[in-house]
Amino acid sequence: MLFIGDLANATIYAVDTRDEATGDKNAPLSVEKANVRIAEMIGAMPADLAINDMKVNPASGNVFLSVARKTAGTGLIVKVDRGGKITEVALKDVPCAQFTLDKTPKNPNARSPVITALAFLKGRLYIAGMSNEEFNSSLRSVEYPFKDADQITSVEIYHGSHGNWETKSPVRTFTPFEINGQAHLLAAYTCTPLVKFPVTELKPGAKVKGVTVAELGNMNNPLDMVVYQKEGKTFILIANDRRGVMKLSPEGIDSVEPITAKVRDTAGLKYEKVGDLKGVMQLDRLSDTQAVILAKNGDALDLRSVDLP
């Protein structure tokens, strides 16, 4: 099942891709100039394409890309299988369910996006984005299959780089994360506070203050996060547009002193930069030991598997 966010219509679709494993899902993946190949497949110029998101089917190891044509304003989903074959995913006359968000921004744009990220946890789909509530930044949740009404939780965070409590900055990427046996959402914002939210507090109509556990540096947008284990320890890998890929240790996240005062650059939980991973635009976990990245290669974008650092 693939969840797709339609920003123009403020709608979430759950699509049965009928995707099945066709080979070793842990086999190395390397597709050079993936954006060029997609452009050739649909009769477009590479410069007219934007790859907005990437997800790996953990069951098959196949990769799904959300592709938009900039000039035409249209989009499509493509699949890249383990052998590197690229095909368009049929979205017409396929089994799907849909859910339309309410209380959305009147004029959504890059600074006020309806949807920024999705995550599925224990039967519920969590949706980050903006609303037209007083606290614009929101984390919504809806039971799947889609049954209940749109449920908005307004969230407030302390942004150390700005030295302010903020309610109008959207979550850019987030991931479910367990702390002392309790489910949390770990969210990253522009410029770049890292904030934890207990799932039990994300109730309809609530206004929740997140706990800022790290400042990862200003002038930066977080792109993707994955959680993994290596040598008995847990790590979080964060891809960023200007500060590269970071490997963060969540050790002490349950007791770290919340950031509630202005900081000059970085603070809180410690991280190291992963110098071998350069130009990463999209990141998702493939297996216990590997991830898939979409990375710049000159004017092109390469899709490949890498070992988790």
C-alpha positions as CSV (number, residue, x, y, z in Angstrom):
1,M,0.0,0.0,0.0
2,L,1.4,3.4,-1.0
3,F,0.2,6.6,0.6
4,I,0.2,9.6,-1.9
5,G,-0.4,13.2,-0.9
6,D,-2.1,15.3,-3.5
7,L,-1.2,18.9,-2.5
8,A,-3.4,20.6,-5.0
9,N,-6.6,18.9,-3.8
10,A,-5.5,18.4,-0.1
11,T,-6.2,14.7,-0.5
12,I,-4.4,11.5,0.7
13,Y,-4.7,8.4,-1.5
14,A,-3.9,4.9,-0.4
15,V,-3.1,2.9,-3.5
16,D,-2.7,-0.8,-3.8
17,T,0.4,-1.0,-6.0
18,R,0.2,-4.9,-6.2
19,D,4.0,-4.7,-5.9
20,E,5.8,-8.0,-5.4
21,A,9.4,-9.0,-5.0
22,T,10.9,-10.1,-8.3
23,G,14.5,-10.7,-7.0
24,D,16.8,-10.3,-4.1
25,K,15.6,-7.2,-2.3
26,N,19.0,-6.8,-0.8
27,A,20.9,-6.9,-4.1
28,P,22.8,-3.7,-4.9
29,L,20.8,-1.1,-6.8
30,S,22.5,1.4,-9.1
31,V,20.6,3.5,-11.7
32,E,22.7,6.3,-13.2
33,K,20.9,9.4,-14.4
34,A,17.5,8.2,-13.2
35,N,15.8,11.5,-13.9
36,V,17.1,11.5,-17.5
37,R,15.8,8.0,-18.0
38,I,12.4,9.0,-16.6
39,A,12.3,12.0,-18.8
40,E,13.0,9.9,-21.9
41,M,10.3,7.5,-20.9
42,I,7.5,10.1,-20.8
43,G,8.9,12.4,-23.6
44,A,10.0,15.3,-21.4
45,M,13.2,17.2,-20.8
46,P,15.1,16.4,-17.6
47,A,15.1,20.0,-16.6
48,D,11.3,20.0,-16.6
49,L,11.1,17.2,-14.0
50,A,11.2,17.4,-10.2
51,I,11.5,14.2,-8.1
52,N,9.6,15.3,-5.0
53,D,9.7,12.1,-2.8
54,M,11.0,8.6,-2.7
55,K,9.8,5.5,-0.8
56,V,11.1,1.9,-0.7
57,N,8.7,-1.0,-0.4
58,P,10.3,-2.9,2.5
59,A,8.7,-6.2,1.3
60,S,10.0,-6.1,-2.3
61,G,12.9,-3.6,-2.1
62,N,11.4,-1.8,-5.1
63,V,11.6,2.0,-5.2
64,F,8.7,4.4,-5.8
65,L,9.4,8.0,-7.0
66,S,6.9,10.9,-7.0
67,V,7.7,12.9,-10.2
68,A,6.2,16.2,-11.3
69,R,6.3,18.0,-14.6
70,K,7.1,21.6,-13.7
71,T,5.6,23.3,-16.8
72,A,2.5,21.1,-17.2
73,G,1.8,21.0,-13.4
74,T,1.1,17.3,-13.7
75,G,2.6,14.4,-11.7
76,L,3.1,10.6,-11.9
77,I,4.5,7.8,-9.8
78,V,7.2,5.6,-11.2
79,K,8.6,2.3,-9.9
80,V,12.3,1.3,-10.1
81,D,12.6,-2.5,-9.6
82,R,15.7,-4.3,-8.2
83,G,17.1,-4.7,-11.7
84,G,16.9,-1.0,-12.4
85,K,13.8,-1.2,-14.7
86,I,11.7,1.9,-14.6
87,T,7.9,1.8,-15.2
88,E,5.0,4.2,-14.6
89,V,2.6,3.1,-11.8
90,A,-1.0,3.0,-13.0
91,L,-3.2,5.2,-10.9
92,K,-6.4,4.8,-13.0
93,D,-8.9,2.0,-12.2
94,V,-6.7,0.6,-9.4
95,P,-7.8,-0.3,-5.9
96,C,-7.5,2.8,-3.7
97,A,-9.0,4.7,-0.8
98,Q,-8.9,8.5,-0.3
99,F,-9.3,11.0,2.4
100,T,-9.6,14.8,2.0
101,L,-8.1,17.1,4.6
102,D,-10.1,20.0,6.1
103,K,-9.1,23.3,7.6
104,T,-6.3,23.7,5.0
105,P,-4.5,27.0,4.2
106,K,-6.5,29.2,1.8
107,N,-3.4,29.9,-0.3
108,P,-1.0,27.0,0.1
109,N,2.6,27.6,-1.1
110,A,6.1,26.5,-0.3
111,R,6.0,28.4,3.1
112,S,2.5,27.1,3.9
113,P,2.3,23.6,2.5
114,V,-0.8,21.5,3.0
115,I,1.3,18.3,3.3
116,T,5.0,17.9,4.0
117,A,5.4,14.4,5.2
118,L,3.5,11.2,6.0
119,A,4.2,8.3,8.3
120,F,2.2,5.1,9.2
121,L,2.3,3.9,12.8
122,K,0.1,1.2,14.5
123,G,-2.9,1.6,12.2
124,R,-2.8,5.4,11.9
125,L,-1.5,7.6,9.2
126,Y,0.2,10.8,10.6
127,I,0.3,13.8,8.3
128,A,2.5,16.8,8.8
129,G,1.7,20.1,7.2
130,M,-0.1,23.4,7.7
131,S,-3.7,24.2,8.6
132,N,-5.8,27.4,8.8
133,E,-5.9,27.1,12.6
134,E,-4.4,29.8,14.9
135,F,-1.4,27.5,15.4
136,N,-0.8,26.8,11.7
137,S,1.7,24.0,12.1
138,S,-0.1,20.8,12.5
139,L,0.2,17.1,12.9
140,R,-2.9,15.3,11.8
141,S,-3.8,11.6,12.3
142,V,-6.4,9.4,10.7
143,E,-7.2,5.7,11.2
144,Y,-6.6,3.4,8.3
145,P,-8.7,2.2,6.5
146,F,-9.9,5.8,6.4
147,K,-12.8,5.9,8.9
148,D,-12.7,8.8,11.2
149,A,-12.8,12.6,10.7
150,D,-9.8,14.7,10.1
151,Q,-8.0,15.1,13.4
152,I,-5.8,18.2,13.8
153,T,-3.2,18.7,16.6
154,S,-1.7,22.1,16.6
155,V,2.0,22.1,17.5
156,E,4.4,24.7,18.9
157,I,8.1,24.4,19.2
158,Y,11.1,26.4,20.5
159,H,13.4,27.3,17.6
160,G,16.8,27.8,19.1
161,S,18.4,29.4,16.0
162,H,15.6,32.0,16.0
163,G,15.3,32.3,19.8
164,N,11.5,32.0,19.6
165,W,8.5,29.8,20.3
166,E,7.0,29.2,16.8
167,T,3.6,27.9,15.5
168,K,3.9,28.8,11.8
169,S,6.8,26.7,10.7
170,P,5.8,23.3,9.3
171,V,7.4,20.0,10.0
172,R,9.6,19.1,7.0
173,T,10.2,15.5,7.8
174,F,9.5,13.1,10.7
175,T,9.8,9.5,11.7
176,P,8.1,7.4,14.4
177,F,10.6,6.7,17.2
178,E,10.2,4.8,20.5
179,I,11.5,6.3,23.7
180,N,11.4,4.1,26.9
181,G,8.7,2.0,25.3
182,Q,6.5,4.9,24.4
183,A,5.7,5.9,20.8
184,H,6.9,9.4,19.7
185,L,7.2,11.3,16.5
186,L,10.7,12.8,16.0
187,A,10.3,15.9,13.7
188,A,12.8,18.1,11.9
189,Y,12.0,21.7,10.9
190,T,13.7,24.2,8.6
191,C,16.8,25.7,10.0
192,T,17.0,23.0,11.9
193,P,15.4,22.1,15.2
194,L,14.8,18.5,16.0
195,V,11.8,18.0,18.2
196,K,10.1,15.1,19.9
197,F,6.3,14.7,20.4
198,P,4.7,11.9,22.5
199,V,2.0,10.2,20.3
200,T,-0.3,10.0,23.3
201,E,-0.4,13.9,23.4
202,L,-1.4,14.2,19.7
203,K,-5.1,14.4,20.4
204,P,-7.8,16.1,18.2
205,G,-8.0,19.8,19.0
206,A,-5.0,19.8,21.3
207,K,-2.2,22.3,21.3
208,V,1.0,20.6,22.0
209,K,4.4,22.0,22.8
210,G,7.2,19.8,21.4
211,V,10.5,19.2,23.2
212,T,13.4,20.5,21.1
213,V,16.2,18.0,21.7
214,A,18.8,19.3,19.1
215,E,19.6,22.2,16.9
216,L,21.4,20.9,13.8
217,G,22.4,24.2,12.3
218,N,20.7,27.2,10.5
219,M,20.4,28.0,6.8
220,N,19.3,24.4,6.2
221,N,16.3,22.2,5.2
222,P,16.0,18.6,6.4
223,L,14.9,16.3,3.7
224,D,14.5,12.7,5.1
225,M,15.1,10.7,8.2
226,V,15.6,7.0,8.8
227,V,16.1,5.0,12.0
228,Y,18.4,2.0,12.2
229,Q,20.5,-0.2,14.4
230,K,24.1,-1.0,14.1
231,E,26.4,-2.9,16.4
232,G,23.7,-2.9,19.1
233,K,23.1,0.8,19.0
234,T,20.4,3.0,17.5
235,F,21.1,5.8,15.1
236,I,19.1,8.3,13.1
237,L,20.3,9.3,9.6
238,I,19.2,12.7,8.4
239,A,19.6,14.1,4.9
240,N,19.8,17.8,4.5
241,D,20.0,20.2,1.6
242,R,22.9,22.3,2.8
243,R,24.5,20.5,5.6
244,G,24.8,17.0,4.1
245,V,23.9,13.7,5.7
246,M,24.1,13.5,9.5
247,K,24.4,10.4,11.7
248,L,22.8,11.3,15.0
249,S,22.9,9.2,18.2
250,P,19.6,9.4,20.2
251,E,21.4,8.3,23.4
252,G,20.0,10.3,26.3
253,I,17.0,11.6,24.3
254,D,14.8,10.8,27.2
255,S,16.7,13.1,29.6
256,V,18.4,15.7,27.4
257,E,17.9,19.3,28.6
258,P,15.2,20.9,26.3
259,I,16.5,23.8,24.2
260,T,14.6,26.9,25.4
261,A,17.1,29.6,24.8
262,K,18.7,31.0,21.6
263,V,21.7,29.1,20.3
264,R,24.3,30.3,17.8
265,D,24.6,27.2,15.7
266,T,24.2,23.7,17.1
267,A,23.2,22.3,20.4
268,G,21.6,19.3,22.1
269,L,22.0,15.7,20.8
270,K,25.3,15.1,19.1
271,Y,25.8,14.0,15.5
272,E,28.5,13.4,13.0
273,K,28.6,14.3,9.2
274,V,28.7,11.4,6.8
275,G,31.2,12.7,4.3
276,D,30.9,9.7,1.9
277,L,27.2,10.6,1.1
278,K,27.2,13.8,-0.9
279,G,24.4,15.5,-2.8
280,V,21.7,13.4,-1.3
281,M,18.2,14.6,-2.2
282,Q,16.1,11.7,-1.1
283,L,16.8,8.9,1.5
284,D,14.9,5.9,2.6
285,R,15.7,2.7,4.4
286,L,16.0,-0.5,2.4
287,S,16.9,-3.2,5.0
288,D,18.6,-3.6,8.3
289,T,22.0,-2.8,6.7
290,Q,21.2,-0.7,3.6
291,A,19.5,2.5,2.5
292,V,18.5,3.9,-0.9
293,I,19.6,7.4,-1.9
294,L,18.8,9.7,-4.8
295,A,21.9,11.9,-5.2
296,K,23.1,14.6,-7.5
297,N,25.6,13.7,-10.2
298,G,26.3,17.0,-12.0
299,D,22.9,17.9,-13.6
300,A,21.6,14.4,-13.2
301,L,20.3,12.3,-10.3
302,D,21.6,8.8,-9.6
303,L,19.6,6.2,-7.6
304,R,21.6,3.7,-5.6
305,S,21.8,1.6,-2.5
306,V,24.4,2.3,0.1
307,D,25.5,0.7,3.4
308,L,24.1,2.3,6.5
309,P,27.0,4.1,8.2
